[in-house]
Amino acid sequence: MGGNSAVRAFIGSFTSSGGPGITAAAVDRDTGALTVLGSTDVLADPSFLAVGLGPGPGGTALYAVGETPSGAAAALDISGDVPRLIGGVQAVDGGSPTHLALAAGHLVTANYGSGSVTALPVLADGSLGAAVSVLQHEGSGPDARRQEGPHAHQVLGDPSGAWVLSVDLGTDSVRVCALDAGTGALRLHGETALRPGAGPRHLAFHPGGALAYVLNELEPTVTVCRWDAAAGRLEPVGETPVLPESPSSDGAVRTYPSEVVVSHDGRFLWTANRGHDTISVLTLDETGEKPVLVATVGCGGRWPRDLTLDPTGQWLYAANEHSGNVSWFAVEAETGVPQYAGSIEAPAASCVVFA
């Protein structure tokens, strides 16, 4: 593959459902195609991954959460074809972590089962230290089955680097936190309430930095919010459906949106829709505040748990958990509509990231 081999993808999967754990794959920049290099199961159920600085000059490391009831996180060396554990697996002092982010020299995890957020220090060799702080969410929502208590589903740093946001499906809210780079202490700064019963799952920022799009899982909509980084304040301004009014002729298909992605130029927004098994395409105007649904296309499999743009913005990848594959799509430059280009087998796939 020549120079293309420098770009690699990493696929997380559920080992409890037959997945291989974390898989490394080479990426062909010309076709978007993935070629598996190797995999490791050193961490159980590595459902979400993140790439950050690793050991050595210019090195990168891969970080993963283990979505088990006890909850774990790990760092991996990705200099070879098979990811290799750096240091030990660390407890996150929270249940069933589903997401993670790197911020202020720490790894932060969103713990769905316990409804909390944990900070662990990233050490000089790229490995993780023991958890230093846990911020417990409080509250509930109207859905008695899914919102009986807090369920932190995603955590991410804002574009300014000043704040960490956590999206909670159980409390229909997004929390804004401050993270102390020296101690790892997490402090709640504010909480933004969203529509009751919407079940917010994931958030993506507009490249301009002043808008955020919150994808709701319990109702197939995206909530547009203004983001004031100076004040650390998130303000909802509108809500847009991510599916046509009648997703199925008999109304029997329940859809659970999973991921939201914004194009690098801020012109398009995509969502992955489990159940409907589609990718939705929404256009964004110059303000970015009024997404318009223009198309839905098949995800190339079943139950797309994750959706990711490659670093060039030309290729979109769907991790299809139930069909056990990762599919890729060429993004049509003028319309933003993804065109199916290929797929590889990836049992119990849960996410894709690039390094």
N, C-alpha and C positions, 0 to 999 in steps of 0.2 A: 504493500500500500504506500510505500515511499514516505513522503512527508506527512501524509494523512495520519500515520500511526501516532503522531504526537498528541492528537486529540483523542481522549478516551471518555467513555461513559461508564457509570457505575449504577447497577440495578439492585435495589433492595427487594427482598421477598420474604414471605412468611415460611420459615422452616417448619412450623407446626402444620402447614398445609401442603408440604412437599416441595417447597422452594429450596434452592441451594444456599440461601443466605445472601451474601453480597457477591455479585458477579461483575467482573471487569470486562469491558468490550472496547475494541478499537472502533473508531468512527471514520468512515470515508466521507470527507467533506464534499465531494462532488455528487454523491448519490444519497447521502444520509444513512447509508447502510451500516449496521452494527455487526461486528464479528467477535464472538466470545473468546476471551483470552484465558480466563480462569475464574474460580470462585472459592469462597471460604465460608464455613458455617461456625466460625469461632464465637459468634454472638447469636443467640436465639431470636428469631423474629425481628430482624433489622428492617423495620417497616419504613423508616425515613432516614435519609442521608444528607450530609452537608460537607462541602469542601472548604478547607481553610489552610492557613500556614502550617507547615510541618517542619521536621528537622532538616538542618542543612541550609545553605544559602539558596534562597529561591525555592525551597522545597514546599510541597503541598502534602496535606494529610486528609484523610477521609474520616468523618465522624458519623456515628450511627447511634440510634436509640434501639433498644431491645424492647419491643412492645409486649412484654410479659406482665402478669399481675404484680410481680415484685418490682419490675422496672429497672432497666440498666442502660448504660451508655458506654461507648468504646471509641478509641482512636485507632486508625489503621494507616500503615505505611503503604503508599500506592506507587512506589518507585518501580516495582516489579509487575509481572503479569497477574500475580495472585495477591490481593490485599493481605497485609500481615499486621497482626495486632501490635500496637505500641503500648507498652506497659500493661496494666491489667484492666479488666472490665470493672466499671464502677457502678455502684447502686445510685439511683437518682432520688432515693427517699420519697418515691411517689409511684403510683400504680399505672401501668399500661401507658407509657409515654408514646405519643404519636407524632411528635415533631420536635425539631431542634434548630437552633440558630447560634452563630458565633457573634459575640458582642463584648466589647471592653475586656478582652483577654480571657473570656469565659465561654463555656458552652452552656446554653440555656435550653432546658427541655420543657415541653408542654406535656403534662401528665394527665391524660384523659380520665383514667379510672379514678384517681384521687382528686381531680379538679384542682391541680396545683402547678406551680412553675418552679423549677429547680435551677440553681447556678452551680457549675463545677469549674474550677480553674483549669485552664490549658497551660501545661507546664512547658519548660524550655525545649524539651525533646518532642513536643507535640502531644504527649500523653495527657491523660486526665487525672486530676487530683480528686480527692473525695469531695462530695457535695458540701458546699459552704453555706448555702441558704436555700430555704424553701418558702415560697409565697403561696399561702392557701387561699383559693378563691372561695367565695360564699354566694349562696343564692340558688334559685331554681327557676323553672319555666312552666308553662301551661301543659306541655306534653308529659303526662305522668310516666310514660315508659322511657323516654329519652332525656327528660329534663328534671328528673327527681332531685338532682343536685348539680353542682358545678362539674363541667367537663371541658377542661382546657384542651383545645384541639390543635392550635398552632401558636408558635411564638416566633417573632422576627424583629430585627432591628429596623428603625426607621431610616430613611435616606440620609438624615443629618448625622446619624451616629449618636444622638443624644438620648434616645429612648428605646425601650423594648416594649413591643405590643404583644398582648396575648388575647387570642380569640377564643371565647368560651361558648360552646354549643348549648350547654346546660342552663346558662344564665342569660342567654340572648344579649350578650354584651361583649365589648372589647375593652380590656384594661390597658392603661398606659403606665409603665413602670420605669423607675430609674434604677440603674445598675452601677454600683460602686466598683470601679475598676480595681481598686486596691484590696477591698475586702470581699467582693462578690456579693455584698448585701443587696437584696432586691427590695425596693420600696414602692408601694402603690402610690402613683401620682394622681390618677383619675380613672374614671370608668364611664364609658359611653353606652347608654342603653339603646338597643335596636328593637325592632318590632317584636312583641311577644310571640313566641312560637315559631319564629323564622329559623332558629337553630344555626347561627353563624358558624362556619367551619374554617375557612381560610380567607386571607386578605392579601391583596397585591397592590403595590403602589404604582401610580402613574410615573413615568420617567421624569416628569417635571417636578415631582416631589410634593406637590401641594394637594394631591387627591389620592384617595385609597378606595379600593373596590372590595367589599366584603361579600363573599359568596356564601349563600345560605343553603344548608343541607336539608332541612326539614320542609322547606318550600323552595321551589326552583327559581330563585330570584337573586339578583346582585344589588347590594345597597351601596350607593355612591356616597362617599364622605369627603368633606374638606379636611385637610390635615394642616394644622398650625404647629410647625416644629418648634418655634420660639416659645410657645405656651404649652406645648405638649398636649394639644387638644384635638380630638376627633369629633367632627360634627356631621351627622347624617343629613343629606340634602335630597335624596330621592331613591326610588327602588324600581328596578326593571326586571321583567321576566327573562329567563334565559332559555325558555322553550316556547314553541307555539302553543296556542290556547288548548289544543286537543292533541296531546302527545300520543294518544292511541285511540282507535276507533271505539273501543268499549270502555275506556277510562280505567282499565284495570292495572295498568303499568304505573307503579310508584317510582318516582325518580328521586335519586339522592345525589345532587351535585357534589363533586369532590374537590376540584381544583380550579383556580382562576389564574390566568396568565395575561399579561399586557405586552403588546409588541414594543420593541425597543424604540420605535419612533412615536409611540403613543397614539397610533391610528386605529388599532384593533384590540379587542379583548376576546379571549377564548375561555370557555368553561368545559370541563369534562363532566358528563352526566351519566351516573351509574343507573342501571335499570332501563333508561331510554337508550343507553349505550351509544351516545353520540358526543360529538364536539360541537358546541355552539359558537357561532361567529357573531360578534357584535361590533359595530363601527363606533368610533368615538369622534366627536366634532372637536373643534379647536379648543373649546372650554374643557372637554373631557367629562362634563357633568351629566351628559344625557346619552348613555349608550343606547344603540338601536340594534335589535336582533335582526340579522339579515339572512342567516342560513344555519342549518344543522347538517352535519355529515356523520356517517358511521365512524366509530372509533377504531375499527379494524379488529374488534374482538368483543369481549363481554366484561362489563363492570370495570370501566376505566377509573382506577383509583388515583392516578396522578397524570398530570399533563405538564410537559416541560419544553421550553424553547432551547435550541442549541445556542452556543455563544454568538453565532453569526446572525441569528434571528431568521434563518432561511428554512429551518426544519423544526417541526413540532413532533414530539414523541409522547405516546400514550402508553402507560403501564396498565395492561388489562389483566386484572387479578384473576377473575374466574375462568377466562379462556387460556390463561397462562402464556401470554405473549406480550412483547413490546412492539408496537407498530409505529411507523414514522410517516410523516406527511411533508410534502413540499408546500410552503406557504406562498400562495399566489400574491405577488407584490401589490397589485392594484386593488384586489377585492378582499384579501386576507383569508380567503377560503382555502382550507387545507386540502391538498390532493394526495390521496393514498399512494405511497411509494414502496412500501415493503414491511416486513415483519420478521421477528425471530422468536423462537420458543423461549419462554421465560416463566417457568412454573410459579404460580402464586405471586406474580410481580406486584410490587407496591409503590415503587418510585424510581425515577431516573434523574441522575445529576451528571454534570460534566466537569472535567478537569483538563 
